Amino acid sequence: MVGERRFSYEIKKEFLMDAQKISLDYIKRQAKKLKRELSISHTQALELTAKKHGYSNWINCCRVLGTQTISETILVTEYQQLSFTEWLKKHKNRNSPLGDLAADVLKDKAWPSCNLLAEYRSYLIFRNAAFDAIKALERAWKSYKTYLKRKESPALNKSKLKSPIVKKGDPRKIVYIPKVTPLPFNKRTVEKFNPGDPAWISWDGRKALPVTITKVDETNYSFKIERPLNKAGNQHFVYLDEVRSTPELACVNMVTL
């Protein structure tokens, strides 16, 4: 790519700068600039910038400069290993549009490795993919980006999570709904919830769990589990059409991702 060739030239040009003036914060700032210039991921920018300054990779750079914690190093390694395609393939057994897309990707020997949603979309259009496949790709991409954002910003520190207070006679317990037929993806609607609202979700279409909404964005509801008690306070996020106001609706609109 032209951007990569240009960056290679910059490596040769700036490699002789005084290494003693380089800090980890400086490299991070340079990586942010590179990310904007080349439209690449934050992890790729860190890798390229570290190599630019003579390190074998980003982790090596952190170790040499001595300011990176073990947990941060493990986190960066995970980012390097989990591309969009690899994340997608993890969902190959899902009985959902996401699972169908993942299965198709596994069969497609020409499936590209891209950094942008537009590039993947263009590829599907070039292959005359169905409209539903393109929509599934867009939903999958949003979920993938949300996944990376959650990993990159460990705001969900379990030490800060508070389990909900359980009151005597609390009716919000796990509810089992027999003989439920889940709705297909294209027939689902979205109910509106705000942070703090009670709601229900179902992982398997048979058992509904009470939850409390914690965050709302364009594609997902984030929530805290209320039951079972041994998982109370755990946080998750699912698509908007998978959170419901009653146990019955939750099972009919079970989580498919």
N, C-alpha and C positions, 0 to 999 in steps of 0.2 A: 504494500500500500504506500501511497505518496507520503502520508503522515509518518509512517514508520521509517521511511528512508530519510526524511527530513530530521527525524529524531536521532537517527544513527549519526548523521552529520554533526548534530549538536553535541552528541556524546564525545566525538573526537575533538571538537572545538573547545569544550569546557573541561575536559578530563584533567588538565594540568593545574587547575585552581588549587589553592592551598587547602589541604584536607583538614588542617587544624581548625579552620573557620566553619567547618560543616558540622551541624548538629542534627539530631533526629527531627527536631521541629522545623529546621530549614528544609530538610528533605520532604517532610510532609507538605510544607507550603508549595514546594516545587511540584510535587505530585498533583496537588489540587489544580495548579495552572495547566499541567500537562493533560489532566482529565478533561478540562474544558476545551483545550486546543485540539485534541484528537478524538473527542467524544468516545472515550473508553471508560471502563469501570474503574472505581477507586482502587481496587486491588491491582489491576493491571498497571495503573499509573504508579503505584508504590513500587511494584516490581521493576518497571522500566527506569524509574528515577534512582532506585538503589543501584542497579547495574550501571547506570550512567556515572555514578560516583565510585565505581570500582568494586562494589560488593557483588558477591555471587547471586544473591537474591535479597528480598526484603527481610526475611528472617535473619539472615547472616548480618545484614546491616544493623538490625536491632540488637543482636547479641554483641557485636563489636562496640557499638556505642554505649551499650550497657544500661539502657533505660527502659527496655521492654520487659514486661512481666511475662511469666510462663503462660498465664491464661491468655494474654493478648497474642502470644506467638501461636498458640493452638488455634485461636480464632482465625488468624490470618491464613493458617494452613488449611482450615476448613473451607474458607472462601476460594482458595486456589483450586481445591479439589472438586468443588461443586459448581459446575457451569449450569446454564439453563437447561441444556440437553440432558445432562446427568440428573438434574433435579426432576425433569419431566419424566424420565424413564423410571424413576422410583414409583410413579403412579400408574404403571402399566396395567395393574390388576384391578384398578378402580372401575366400577360399573357406572361410568359417567362420561360426559364428553371429554373430560380431561384424560380419563383412562383410554378412550378411543384414540385420542390424539397421540398419547404416549405409545400405544401399540403401533400406530402408523409410522411414527418416527423410528421405532425399532426395525421396521421392515424397509425403511427408505435408506439405501446405501449412499444416496447422494445428499442426505440431510446436511445442511451447512452448519458451521459454528460461527455465530454472529454475536455482535454486541448490542444490536438495536432491534426493537420490535419491528420497525419498518422493514428491516432486511428479511426477517423471517416471514413477514406478511407478503412481501414481494415474491419470495420463493414459492409460497403456497399459491399465489395468484398465477405465477408462471407455470406451476404444475396443474392448473385448472382445478384447484381444490374447491370443495363445496363451501357455500357461505357459512354453514354451521361449523366447519373445521376452522375457518378464519376467526369466527367469534370465540371458539374454544381456545384458540391460540392467544387471543387478546386477554381472555380471562386468566389463562394459565400464566401469562407474562406478568400480569398484575399481582397474582398470588406469589409468584417467584420473587418479584421485587419487594413485596411486603415481607416475605421470609428473610431475605437478605438484610432488610432494614431492621427487623427484629433482632437478628444475629449481631448486626453491627452496633446497635444501640442497646446494650443490656440493661434497659430501664426496668425490665421485668425481674429485677433482683428479688429472689424468693425471700430474702431476709427483710424486704420492705413490704411484702404482701401481707395483708391482714385477713385472716379467715373470717367469714361472716359470723356474727353472733347468732347462735341457735337458741331460739326461745321455745319454751314449753308450749306444746300445742301448735307449733308452726306447721301449717298445712302444706308447705312447699317441700314435699318429699319426692323421691323418685317414683314415677308413675309408669306402669306397664300397660301398653295398649295392644290388645290381641288383633290378629288378622288385618294388618295394615298393608295397603298397597301404595308405595311411594309414588308421588307425582313425577312425571318426566321433567327434565330441566326446562323445556320450552313452554310448559304450562304453569310455571310457578310465578307467584307475585311477591312483592316485598311489603312487609309491615314496617311501620316507622317506630323506632325506639330512640330514646335519648339516654345519655349516660346516667346511671343510677336506676334505670327502669328494670323491673323484674321481667324475665322472659324464660323460654324453654328451648332446649335443643335435643336432638337425638342422633347418636352416632350410628345406630344400627336399625332404626325404623321400628323397634319394638319397645324400647325403654326411653322415656323422656326425663331429662335432667333439668332441675331448676338452676337458672343462672342469673347473674346481675350484669347488665350492660356497663362497660367501662369506657368505651371509645367508639366513635362512629366516623367512618370515612366514606369515600365514594363507592367502594366495592365491598367493604367488610364491616362486620360488627365484631368488636373485641368484648370479651366478657370474663367474669370470674365464676368458677364453679361453686355451687352451694352444696350439692350432694353428688356423690357420696362424701361423707365427712372426712374420710382419709385423703381426699383430693380437694377439699374445700379451700378456696383461695387460689387454686391454679388458674392461670390465665391462658386463653386460647383466642383464636379469631377464625371466623368462617365467612362465607359469602352472605350478603344481605338477605337472600331468599331462603336461607337455612335457619334463621332465628324466628321463633314464633311465639304467639301470645298464650297458647294453650298446649298441654301435653299432646293432644290428638293431632293438632296441626304440626307440631314439631316432628312427630313420627311420619306423617305424610310427606313432610318436606325435610326428610332426614339429610344429614351432612353427606355429601357425595365426594368431597375432596379428600 
